[in-house]
């Protein structure tokens, strides 16, 4: 059959072999379309009416109804895709064609479906941690981040951790392109500034907590200046030490410093023991000297007073006073000499006799005893 034959595509052949002959043409396109519409109608629960065949326009109506129902289902699914849930402790940011539109609180929320609107969820309660100078373990060092210059031109190896929260979801998403990376750079910058204002010995042994607090305040100031929406919670210095290349020499210097401090402490302890005793001895000697001075002065004053009294009496009766003074001196100062003189007189009595001894005593002769 030729393509120009008007019966082409009409079912059976109308040639010489007659209907139902072996030489049949291509299937009827109208019949195929009707079969497709019938199956689509059966899919949505519709039945064809009994009797003769329907006209082609009826199949088109069925096709339009099924396509419309399918379109409505697709629209419903597309609209339902705009629902989203924001859990407690998070914040939803709704974007309209990529531009900030609004914030959504916790609960079930709806937005226009994609591509008109989209949303991002930001966790405000999550504590995020930055590790500067190390990763996972202080032994896994990142020297590019940890080596820092001090105020006295030394180098220290510092590893520290920073914990922070997101306080403003809008600033966190829109004000900074990569907020976590920016927080890392801000933490390193702030710590380098604080380390550069302190001496090495103070950083290693004295002011680590103070350094961490100053670095935290400086980090927060920088974040507020750039409006990153980040709140710094804590800064903790995990480790601070000299570089490994000079660790041995530094240990020797530290040991020498410790020996110096030990000797200073020993000297101070000895001084604390000796000085109070020396001061006590000096105070005792000073008190004894003062007592001796007062005693001598009092004795001298007494002697002077007695002498003035004797002088007054001597002026009244010089002979009597002279004799009395002579007897007083003989009884007091010469008492020991008198006893010795009596011993010699007894010896002389055997040689000279009693009269000579009496004469010696009577005239008051002064003997030169051997």
VODRENKOL-466275 format. One record per atom (N, C-alpha, C): x, y, z. Coordinates in steps of 0.001 Angstrom, whole numbers, plus 524288, in hexadecimal, padded with zeros to 5 digits. Layout:
% VODRENKOL-466275
XYZ ...
END
This chain:
% VODRENKOL-466275
8035D7FB5180000 800008000080000 80370804CA80000 80210808867FCF2 8050A80D517FC78 803BC810FF800ED 807728144680246 8067C8182880657 8026E81C1E804AE 801C381CAC7FFA4 7FDD6820607FDB4 7F85C81E237FDD3 7F7DE819307FF2A 7F2B2816BE7FF54 7EF9381921803C4 7EAAD81AEC802C9 7E79B81D65806EB 7E61B819B280B3F 7E65B8149D80A3D 7E4EE810DD80E51 7E98880F3F811BC 7EE00811A28110D 7F2978102881440 7F1D081208819C7 7F2B580EBC81D6E 7F1E28100A822E7 7EC5D80F4A824B5 7E8CF80CC28217D 7E35280C2F822DF 7E204806AA824A2 7E57C803C1825F6 7E4437FE74827B5 7E5867FA8B8237A 7E1947F7468222D 7E27D7F30881E62 7E3517F529818EC 7E5307F1DF81584 7E6517F35F81019 7E1527F35A80CF1 7E0CB7F6F88096F 7DC4D7F745805FC 7DDF47F60D80064 7E20D7F3177FFEB 7E40A7F1937FAD0 7E1177ECF47F8A2 7E3557EABD7F4E4 7E0B37E6657F23E 7DFFC7E1CC7F5D4 7E3427E11C7F9C5 7E2BD7DC8D7FD13 7DE2E7DCFE800D1 7DBEE7E1B980171 7D7437E26C804AA 7D8B07E2C180A5F 7D4967E3C880D7C 7D5817E44F81306 7D7287DF3181568 7DA757DFA88191C 7DC567DAF081BC9 7E0397D7FC818B5 7E1DE7DA1381445 7E5BC7D74D8112D 7EAF97D763813C9 7EEA77D4A5811BB 7F3D17D44C81409 7F6EA7D93781375 7F5A17DC9080FC5 7F89F7E14F80EE8 7F5F87E5C8811CA 7F6C47E6458170D 7F4777EA7381A3C 7F8357EF0281AC2 7F6207F3E981B54 7F94A7F89C81BC5 7FAC17F9D382168 7FCE97FE718226E 7FE7680019827B0 7F9A8800BE82B23 7FA36800B683063 7F5C78014E833EE 7F357806AD8337C 7EE55806E5834DE 7EB6B80BC483494 7ED1C80F458391E 7EEF08142683828 7F0CA817C183C31 7EC578198D83FA8 7E7C481A5183D6F 7E35481BE2840AA 7E1EF817B18449C 7E22F812C2842E0 7E10480E7784662 7E50780E2884AD0 7E9F780F0984993 7EE0B80F1A84D9E 7ED2C8137085183 7EBA3817FB84FC2 7EAA281C6D8533D 7E60A81B59856D6 7E1D5818ED85499 7DD5581797857C5 7DECD8139085BF6 7E1D780FC485A73 7E38480BDD85E46 7E6A880E63862B8 7E9F88120A86178 7ED1B814C48657C 7E998817DA86926 7E5B181AAD866E9 7E21E81DA986A31 7DEDF81A1886DAA 7DD3E8158A86B7E 7DA25811F186E8E 7DD3C80FD987336 7E1F680E8287250 7E53F80C8B8769B 7E64A810D487AAA 7E714815B2878F3 7E7E4819FE87C9A 7E30181AFF87FDB 7DE5881A8087D3A 7D97781B3188016 7D8B3816D18840C 7DA058120B8828F 7D99F80DB28863D 7DD4980E7B88AEC 7E1D6810E788A09 7E585811D788E43 7E3368156989269 7E0118193A890F4 7DDA681CDE894A0 7D81581B4A8960E 7D69B81659894F7 7D19881443896C4 7CD028155A89343 7CE22816A188E8F 7C9D4817AE88AE6 7C8ED812EB88769 7C4168125A88586 7C2A880E15881FB 7C0638105387CE6 7C18380D9187910 7BF2780F2287409 7B98780D35873CE 7B6878101C8711D 7B11580E9087079 7B0AD809E186CE2 7AC7F806B286DAF 7AB858021386A6B 7A9B4803E58650B 7AA30800848612F 7A82A801BD85BF6 7AC70802C98582A 7AB088062385478 7AEBF807368504E 7B32580A9B85213 7B6E580B5884EED 7BB7380E738501C 7BA2B81425850B8 7BD77816F5853CC 7BCB881C7F854B0 7BF9F81F958508E 7BDF38242984FD7 7C0CB8277684C1E 7C6058291584E42 7C99E82A9384B17 7CED882C1884CE4 7CEC6830AA85091 7CB298343385051 7CB0B838BF853CE 7CA1F8372285974 7C6FE8330685A5C 7C6198312685FA6 7CB2682F3386213 7CE6B82C7085F32 7D38282AB986131 7D6F082F5386295 7D6AA8339A85FBC 7D9BC83838860F7 7D81283AA286616 7D2BF83A6D8672A 7D0EF83C9D86C21 7D2ED8396C870B4 7D2BF8342587007 7D4D9830CC87426 7DA9E831E187505 7DD838328A870E5 7E3218339B8715C 7E41B838C48741B 7E0E483CAE872DC 7E194841C78756F 7E05A8417087B47 7DC4C83E9A87CB0 7DAF783E0488231 7DF2E83B3888545 7E1758371388322 7E5A88344B885DC 7EA8C837998866D 7EBE583A6988261 7F08683DC1882A7 7EFC08422888697 7EADB84447886CF 7E9CB8486988AA2 7EA3B8466D8902F 7E811841AB89114 7E88583F6D89648 7EE3683E75897B4 7F14283C7B89403 7F6D583B9F894FE 7F9A5840C289615 7F813844DE8934A 7FA73849FB89427 7F92984C0B8999B 7F44684B4389B4B 7F2C984CF18A089 7F5D5849FF8A4BB 7F6B0844E18A3DE 7F9BF841D48A79E 7FF54843EA8A7F6 80196845198A373 806E7847288A35B 8072C84C728A627 8032F84FBD8A538 80305854D98A7CC 8029B8543B8ADB4 7FF5D8506F8AF61 7FEC484F8D8B503 803E584DB68B778 8067D84A268B4BA 80B84848488B6C6 80F7D84CBB8B6E8 80F7A84FE88B2E1 8132D8545A8B2AA 812148583D8B716 80D118594A8B818 80BB485CE48BC4F 80D0785A8E8C1A3 80C36855658C224 80D6A852E98C725 8133C852DE8C849 81675853588C43A 81C218536B8C526 81DE38585C8C7EF 81A5785C2D8C877 81BC7860F08CB3E 81B718607F8D126 8194385C348D321 8190C85B798D8CC 81E60859A78DAD3 81FEF85BD08DF4A 824C485A208E1D1 8243885AE28E7B0 8273D857E18EA93 826F2857DB8F04B 82BFE85A278F27D 82B5985DBB8F620 82FCB860118F8E9 82F9585E0B8FE86 8337B85B0C9000F 83390858C590546 8354C85CE29093E 8347885BA790E2B 835DB85F3991260 83BCC85FF59128F 83D80864D091346 84312865FD91372 8455D8675490E32 842378674B90A10 8440D868B6904DF 840C086D38902CE 8427C86F718FE93 83FBD873C68FC25 83FB7872ED8F63F 83B0E873C28F3D5 83A95873358EE35 83AEA878778EB74 83DE1878AD8E740 83E7187D6A8E41E 83BE987C628DECB 837EA87F6A8DD77 8351C87ED38D888 8376C8829D8D48D 838A9880898CFEC 83B0D883968CBC3 83750883D58C72A 836A6888738C4DC 8337D889228C02B 8371E88A578BB9F 83787886888B829 83B42886E28B3D4 840BE8881E8B5D1 8422D885998BA3F 84765886278BC72 8481B88ADC8BFF3 8442B88E408C089 8448E892DD8C3CE 841AD891ED8C8F0 843DD8942D8CD28 84178893748D243 83BEA895908D246 8384F892528D45B 832DA893DE8D497 830FC894538DA3B 831AF890378DD51 82FD9890528E2AF 8326288BE58E5B6 8319F88C128EAE1 83353887E28EE4E 82E96884F58F058 82F3A87FEF8F10B 82AF887CB58F306 82C8E87A498F835 828D487A108FBC6 829DF877DE900EA 828F8871FB900DF 8298C86F9B9056C 828FD869F7905C7 8235386855904C2 822AE863C490266 81D81861C290122 81D01860C88FB4D 8182885FDB8F997 8170285EEA8F414 816628641E8F14A 8192E864CA8ECFF 8191B869A98E9FB 818428685E8E43C 816A486C6A8E15F 815C786BBB8DBC1 8181E870548D8DF 81A2286F2E8D463 81C43873218D0DC 81A89871CB8CB59 81B5E875608C7DC 81A59874408C25A 81E31870158C082 81C4886C5F8BD69 81FCA8681E8BBC8 8242C86A128B84E 827F9866AC8B7CD 82C63867C78B458 82A76867E98AEBB 82C5A86B568AB6D 830F786EBF8AC1B 82FAA8743C8ADF5 82AC3875268AFAB 8295C87A668B157 82BF887BA78B696 82B41878348BA51 82D9F878EE8BF6F 83078873FD8C119 83436874CC8C490 8371D870788C6F5 8382F871EC8CCA1 83A4A86E4C8CF90 83B5786F638D511 8406186CB28D6B8 842B486ED88DAD3 8474C86C8D8DD41 8466B86C578E31F 84827868168E588 847988674A8EB25 84CDC868508EDBC 84CD686BB18F1B1 8519786CFE8F496 850CF86B4E8FA40 8546E8683A8FC3B 8542B866489019D 8568486A699053F 8533B86C96908AC 85507870A490C49 856EB86E6E9117A 855848699B912AA 857028674C917B3 85BE5863E791759 85DB7862D3912B8 8624B85F7A91218 867468626E91398 86A7785FEF916CE 86F83862319184C 873928604D91463 87591863E391157 879768629090D64 87EEA8635C90FA7 882978603790DF0 887E58605191013 88BD18610690BAC 88F888648890C9A 893EF8655E9090B 898EA8638B90BB8 89C28860BD908FA 8A13A85EFA90AF8 8A579861D2907ED 8A8428652E90AA4 8AC458686B9082B 8B19C86675909F3 8B4F58653390641 8BA2D8634890776 8BA9085D6C907E0 8B63D85AA1907A2 8B643854EF907E6 8B124852EE905A1 8B0E284DCC904C3 8AC2C84B48902E7 8AB3E8464F9060C 8A6EF84627908D6 8A5328419290BDB 8A89B8406F91098 8ADB98414891040 8B14B8402191481 8B5A28442E91473 8B754845DD9191F 8BB69849DE9195F 8C087847FC91703 8C13A842DB91696 8C5F9840DA91425 8C5D48416690E39 8C11F841D790C1C 8C092842A590679 8C0A5848839057C 8C54284AA990541 8C5E08505190507 8C577852578FF6E 8C3AB8572F8FF16 8C3B285A228FA34 8C72685EE08FB2E 8CC2285E628F9EB 8CFF88625E8FB5B 8CECA867A88F8E1 8CC52867958F45A 8CB0486C858F1D4 8C76086FC88F52F 8C42886D418F84E 8C08286FFE8FBA6 8C285870BB90131 8C5CA86D2B90318 8C72486D1A908A8 8CBE88706390A0F 8CF918713F90681 8D44F8742F907C0 8D31887A06907D3 8D42587C8E90C4B 8D2D88821290CF4 8D75F884F990F83 8D7D888A0090E53 8DC1788D519103B 8DA4D890309151C 8DDAE890379192C 8DC6F892C291E1F 8DEA18984F91E43 8DD8D89B0192294 8DF4C8A06592326 8E53C8A0C5923B1 8E7C489CD09260A 8ED7089CDF9269D 8F03789A0F92223 8ED8A899CE91D98 8EFC9897BF918C1 8F14F891FE9192D 8EE4A88F0691C05 8EEC98895D91C22 8EA25886F19194E 8EA9C881F191821 8E67C87F1C91560 8E44B87AF391906 8DF2287ABF91960 8DC85876BF91C81 8D8EA8739A918F9 8D83086EC391A7D 8D4BA86B31917B4 8CFB486AB991AE1 8CB6D86D10918EB 8C68986D6E91BDA 8C24186A8C918E2 8BF948670491BA7 8BAEB8647591993 8B650865EA91D15 8B210867B091AB3 8AD8E8694B91DC4 8A889867EB91ADB 8A450867A491DD4 89F288665291BBD 89B6586AD091CD0 897E086BAE9191C 8940186FDC9197B 88E9886D6D918CE 88B1B86E8191C70 885B286CCA91C0F 882358718E91B42 87E81871129179D 87B288758891667 875AD873B0914EE 871FA8775791537 86C8A8767E913C1 86B0187A6390F83 866C88791F90CB9 8649387CBF908EA 8603A87FC490BAB 860D8884E290C08 85CE98882090EAF 8594088AE190AE4 85AD088B88905F2 8578288E129020D 857DA88AF28FD01 85399888228FBAD 853B1884B88F70F 85431887D78F1FC 851AF88C5E8F1BA 851F288F7F8ECE7 857818915E8EBE1 85A1E8938F8EFE8 85F7B895528EF28 86319890BC8EDFE 8622A88C578F081 8657C887C68EFC0 8655D885EC8EA15 860D68866B8E772 8605E884748E216 861D6888918DE16 8604A88D7F8DEF8 860B2891648DAD1 8653F895348DB6C 867258962E8E03C 86B3089A218E0DE 870A7898058DFB2 8716E892F08E031 876848908F8DF3F 875BE88BF28DB8B 8793388B7F8D7C9 87894887538D3F0 879AF881FD8D64E 87DFC881768D933 87F5C87C888DBC3 8803B87DA98E18F 87C1387DA58E4AD 87C8687F5E8EA26 8802687BFD8ED71 88019876D58ECBE 8837B873768EFE6 8893C8746B8EEAF 88A75875138E9BE 88FE5876418E850 8917587BA88EA48 88DD887F5F8EA08 88EF8884938EC18 88FE1884698F1FB 88CC9881448F4C3 88D90880B68FA67 892EC87E6C8FB99 894B987AD48F863 899ED8788D8F91D 89E2887CBC8F875 89DB287FE18F475 8A195883F08F37F 8A16C888268F7C1 89CCD889888F985 89C5D88D758FDAA 89EC488B6E902B4 89DE38866D903F0 8A0198842F908BC 8A6128844D9088D 8A84E882C690436 8AE03882C4903C6 8B02F8884B9040D 8AD9A88C039017D 8AF738916D9017E 8AF52893C2906FA 8AB05892EF909CA 8AA8B8951D90F07 8AE93892C9912C1 8AF6F88DB29127A 8B33B88B37915ED 8B8BB88D29914BD 8BA1188DDB90FD2 8BF4488FE390E76 8C01189565910A7 8BBFE8988E9108F 8BC8589DDF912A7 8BD6C89DC691888 8BA8089A6F91B4B 8BB1A89A34920F8 8C063897DC9226F 8C20F893C891FB2 8C72489164920C2 8CB838955291FBF 8CAEB8988D91BC3 8CEEC89C6591A80 8CF838A0B291E7B 8CBDB8A1149222D 8CC2A8A51492643 8CDDE8A2D592B87 8CF7889DEB92BBC 8D11489B679309E 8D66C898E292FEE 8D937898799344B 8DE56895F593441 8DDB98901593458 8E1E588D799329C 8E1AA887CC93200 8E0DF8850993737 8E3D3886A793B38 8E35F884139404C 8DDE2884AD94287 8DB9688938941CE 8D64788A0E943C4 8D25B88698940F0 8D30A885DD93BE1 8CF6F88298938DD 8CFE787CE293A7B 8D4A687B1593B6A 8D57A8758C93C92 8D3FB8742394222 8D4D0877AE945EA 8D45E8761C94B60 8D0948795F94E9B 8CEE987DE494CC8 8CC228816795049 8C6AA882E194E69 8C61D884E3949B9 8C157887A794836 8BE5E884FF943CA 8BE2187FC8943A4 8BB4C87D2D93F6E 8B57487E5093FAF 8B33B87E509444F 8ADA887F73944D9 8AC8A8851B9434B 8AFEA888A9944EA 8AF3888E2594383 8AFCB88EEF93D9F 8B38488C3F93B41 8B43288C9493592 8AF5B88A8B932CB 8AD308862D93491 8A886883F59321D 8A3E7887B09328E 8A33088A3193708 89ED488DD5937B7 89F70892A99343A 8A428894B6933DE 8A5048993E9307B 8A420897CD92AC7 8A5E48932892930 8A5008916D923CC 89F2F890C1922AD 89C4388EAD9266F 896A188E0E925AC 893F789355924ED 895518972B9281D 892EF89C5B9279B 8944B89ECD92259 8992189E2B920AC 89AB38A06591BA7 897F389DA691725 8975D8987D9176E 8947B895A891356 88EDC8979E912E9 88C4E898429175A 886E089A1791744 8867E89F9391507 88A4E8A2D59164B 88A498A81E91420 88ABC8A80690E31 88E118A4A690C1A 88EA88A4489066A 889B78A21B903EA 8876189E1B90649 8828989BE890422 87E2E89FF590416 87DC58A30A9082A 879B98A7129084A 87AC88AB419042E 87FB48AC639034D 8810A8B05B8FF69 87F828AE908F9E6 880508A9A18F8B5 87F0D8A78A8F38C 879828A5588F33C 876988A5608F78B 871328A3838F7B1 870B589DF78F58E 873AD89A7D8F7D6 87392895028F61D 86F36891E58F8AF 86CAE894098FCA9 86890891318FF56 86A8788CED902EB 86F7488D339049A 871DF88924907D1 872D988B4F90D47 871C78881191137 872BE8895B916A9 876F8885B5918C6 87B7C887D891A49 87FC4884AC91C60 87E5D882FE921EC 87EA987DF3922E1 87D5387BD992806 8822587B6492B87 885DE8783D92A02 88A978776A92D27 88F51876E79299A 893CD8785592BD7 898E7877809294D 89C58874A492D3F 89E5D8703492BB9 8A17F86CF392F3A 8A6C186BD892CAD 8AAFF86D3292F74 8B04386BFC92D94 8B1788665A92F0A 8B1F38630092B2F 8B2ED85D7492C1F 8B8AB85C6792D74 8BC2C85F2792ADB 8C1C085E3792BBC 8C4C68631092A0E 8C8DA8644492D06 8CC57868A192BBD 8D1DC8670592D3B 8D554866F492977 8DAA68653A92A70 8DE448679E92659 8E36D8676292751 8E7158693C92350 8E6FA8658B91E9D 8E8FB8674491A2C 8E94C863C3915AA 8ECB685F01916D4 8EB8B85AB69143D 8EE5D855E291540 8F42F8566B9140B 8F59B859C39105C 8FB1785A4790EDE 8FE7585C6F9134B 8FC3285F74916D2 8FF31861D391B1B 8FD4785FE692064 8FA6B85B9B9206E 8F828859C09254E 8FC65858319293D 9008B8557D92768 904A9853BA92AF9 9077A8585C92D75 908F085C3A92A49 90B8A860D092C68 907FA863CE93022 9030D8640D92ED5 8FF69866B893249 8FED6863D593778 8FED385EA99374C 8FE8585BA893C2D 9034585CB293F9D 907ED85D1693D29 90CA185E5A94033 90C2A863BB942B7 90A348676E93FB3 9098A86CB1941DD 9058F86CB894650 90172869BD945A5 8FD8586968949D0 8FFD2866E594EAF 90305862C694DEB 905788603595269 9092B863F095537 90C28866F495230 90FA486AC79549E 90C8786EDA957A3 908428708E95566 904FD8744895836 902B9871FF95D34 9013E86D0E95CFC 8FF4386A83961B7 9037B86A01965E2 9084F868A996430 90CA386870967F4 90DA586DC196A67 90D57871C996739 90E0E877179694C 909D88786C96D4C 9051C8772696C14 900E58783396FC2 9018E87502974BE 903628701897431 9042886CDC978D1 9085986F2A97C4F 90CBB870DC979FA 910DF8733497D1C 90F1D8785197F9B 90C1787B5097CCA 90A078801B97F0E 9067A87EE9983B4 9035F87ADA98324 8FFE48796798770 902FD8777C98C2B 9071F8746898B24 90A60872A398F7A 90D038773699235 90F2A87AD798F24 9119387F7D9917B 90DA6882BA9948D 908F4883249926F 904EF886209953C 903648836799A4D 9032587E2699A1C 901E687B4699EE5 9063087BF59A305 90B2F87BCE9A14E 90F7C87CA19A4FD 90F4C882219A73E 90E2C885E29A3E0 90DC888B4B9A5C9 9094188BDF9A99A 904F8889459A876 900808898F9AC05 901BA887149B14B 9056A883679B15F 906D7880EC9B651 90AEA884219B94C 90EC68864E9B681 9131C888FC9B916 911A488E849BAB2 90F12891409B746 90DFD896CB9B851 90AA28978F9BD35 90681894949BE01 903958956C9C2E6 906C5894559C7CA 90A0F8902D9C7A1 90D4C88F1E9CC30 9113A893799CD12 913A1895709C8E2 91758899BE9C973 914A289EA29CB8A 90FF089F8F9C999 90D0E8A41D9CB83 90B988A36C9D142 90A3B89E9E9D2DB 9091489DAB9D85B 90DD589E7A9DBD2 9126689C829D9FE 9173A89D4A9DCFD 918928A3129DD6D 9180C8A5DD9D913 9192D8AB799D923 915898AE5E9DCD5 9108E8ACD59DCC5 90CE38AF689E046 90E398AE419E5FE 90FC38A9489E70C 911348A7F09EC6C 915FC8AAFE9EE2C 91A088AB499EAD5 91EB48AE469EC2D 91D778B4099ECF7 91A0D8B5FE9E9B7 9189D8BB7F9EA48 915D68BC689EF79 912698B8B69F0F4 90FC58B9499F5F7 913968B8D49FA8F 917428B5199FA1B 91B2B8B49A9FE3C 91E818B9859FEA6 920258BB9D9FA3A 923458C0679FA49 920338C4F29FC99 91B3C8C5359FB37 9180A8C96D9FD5A 9176C8C8CCA0340 916AC8C3D6A04FF 916578C2EEA0A9E 91B668C44EA0D6C 91FD98C2BFA0B0B 924EB8C41AA0D61 925A28C9F8A0D98 924148CCA6A097F 9249B8D264A0970 9215D8D4DFA0DC3 91C8C8D2F5A0E16 919358D52CA122A 91B568D3F2A17A5 91D798CF2DA1848 91F9D8CDB1A1D59 9245F8D0FBA1EB6 927E08D1D9A1B03 92C8F8D501A1BF5 92B1D8DAA0A1D13 927548DC98A19E4 925B98E205A1AC3 923558E2A4A202E 920108DED4A21AE 91DAA8DF2BA26DB 921C58DED2A2B32 925A18DB3FA2A6F 929D18DACDA2E57 92D038DFCFA2EB4 92E448E216A2A48 9313D8E6F6A2A36 92E308EB60A2CBD 928FA8EB7DA2B79 925C78EF84A2DEB 925A38EED0A33DF 9254F8E9D2A359A 925548E8D4A3B3E 92A7A8EA6AA3DC7 92EDF8E8F7A3B3C 933F48EA73A3D51 934988F060A3D8E 932D08F2EFA396C 9334D8F8AEA394B 930088FB21A3D9F 92B428F8EFA3E5D 927F08FB14A427A 92A618FA2FA47DD 92C728F56AA48BB 92F018F450A4DB9 933BB8F7D1A4E91 936BF8F8B7A4A4E 93B5D8FC12A4AC4 939CF901ABA4C2E 9357D9038CA49DA 933CB908DCA4B20 9321A90936A50D3 92F8D90506A52A5 92E1390512A5831 932E2904FAA5BC5 936B5901A8A5A3E 93B869016CA5D56 93E59906A1A5D46 93E5990926A58BA 940F090E36A583C 93E5B9123CA5BCE 93934911F8A5C1E 93685915AEA5F8D 93807914C2A653C 9382C90FD5A66D1 939B690E8BA6C2D 93F7990FDCA6D26 942C090F02A6949 948579103BA69D2 9492891609A6AA0 945FA9192CA67DA 9467A91EE2A6882 945189208CA6E13 9418991D93A7090 9400691EE9A75E2 9443391D31A79CF 9465491874A7958 94A4A91663A7D0E 94E3F9133FA79F2 9523B915CEA77F9 955E891312A7484 958CC90EACA774B 95A9590F49A7C2E 95DBB90B4DA7EC9 95A8C90679A7FE9 955E290755A81E5 95282902D5A831C 950F08FFF9A7E24 94FB9902E1A7A59 94E0B90068A7565 9527F8FD6CA72F2 957558FF96A7333 95BD68FCF0A70EB 95CC48F7C1A73AE 95C508F7B2A78D1 95D408F2DEA7BB4 959018EECFA7A7E 954308F0B3A7A32 94FF68ED0CA7907 950918EAAEA73A6 952238EDDBA7000 952ED8EBD7A6AA9 9573F8E7DCA6A96 95B768E8E5A6DB4 95FDE8E54AA6DD4 95E178E007A6FFC 95AF78E003A740C 959198DB24A7642 955688D840A7275 952228DB31A6FCE 94E918D8B6A6C0E 9518E8D621A67A0 955948D8E0A65DB 958B48D697A6199 95B988D1D3A6383 95D948D230A6853 9606D8CDB7A6A6A 95CE18C90BA6B1E 958008C9DFA6CC5 954578C58FA6DBB 9522C8C32EA68B3 951FE8C630A64AD 94F868C43CA5FDF 9538C8C27AA5BDC 9568C8C634A59D2 959FF8C4EAA5578 95EC38C1DDA5738 9607B8C2BBA5C10 965408C01AA5DBC 964258BB69A6134 95F6E8B95EA60F5 95E288B4FDA6459 9616D8B038A62FC 961DA8AF2DA5DF0 9651B8AAC0A5C53 96ACD8ABA6A5D7C 96C998B079A5CAA 9721C8B1AAA5DD7 973268B144A63AC 96F3C8B2A0A66E9 96FE98B241A6C91 970A48ACADA6E43 96D888A92EA6BFF 96E238A3AFA6D51 973888A1ABA6BC6 975398A347A6728 97A7B8A1ABA657E 97EA88A3F6A6915 97DD28A8F0A6AB8 9818B8AB80A6E34 981C28A8C3A7388 97D4F8A6F0A756C 97D478A410A7A67 9807A89F19A7A06 9804189C96A757E 9835D897CDA74CC 9892789904A7524 98AF189D66A72B0 9907789EDCA72D4 9920A8A0C3A784B 98E558A34FA7AE2 98FAC8A51FA803A 990B08A08CA83D6 98D9B89C72A8352 98E84897BEA867B 993E489568A8564 99582895B7A8073 99AAE893A9A7F12 99EF58971BA8157 99E0489C4FA814C 9A1FF89FD7A8359 9A25189FA2A8951 99DFA89E1DA8BD3 99E1189DE4A9191 9A20B899ECA9375 9A2B1895E5A90BD 9A680891F2A9250 9AC1489408A91CE 9ACDA897ACA8E40 9B226899A9A8D4F 9B33689E92A907C 9AF8B8A269A90A9 9B0798A771A930F 9AE618A7D2A989C 9AA5B8A4E3A99AA 9A8148A54FA9EE5 9A3138A88EA9EB0 9A00E8A84AAA2E1 99B0B8AAE7AA318 99B638B0CDAA335 99F858B2FEAA5CF 99FF58B8B3AA61E 9A0B08BB3BAA0CC 9A3C48B8C7A9D85 9A4BB8BAF3A983C 99FB38BB08A950F 99CC28B6C9A95A7 997DD8B68BA92A6 9942C8BAC5A948C 994008BB8EA99CB 990898BF9BA9BE6 992328C4F9A9A1F 9972B8C5CEA9A17 999318CAD5A983B 997C88CBBFA9295 998588C7ABA8F80 996FE8C840A89E4 991428C9B3A893C 98DED8C710A8C3B 9885C8C847A8BBD 9873C8CDACA8E02 989E88CF10A9249 988D08D41BA94B7 98A3F8D8AFA914B 98E9C8D85CA8E93 9904A8DCC4A8B4B 98DE18DC93A85E2 98B0E8D84CA84BD 988B98D7FBA7F93 98C878D75AA7B4C 990B78D475A7C5A 994DD8D3CDA787A 992D18D04FA740F 993D48D1D8A6F26 992348CED2A6A85 996408CAD1A692C 994C28C5E6A698E 998618C1B2A685E 998378C05FA6299 99CC98BF4EA6081 99D558BD6CA5B10 99D998B794A5B3B 999438B501A5A86 9991F8AF4AA5AE1 99B1A8ACE7A55D7 99DE08A877A566C 99FBD8A5E5A51A2 99B2C8A367A4EAD 
END
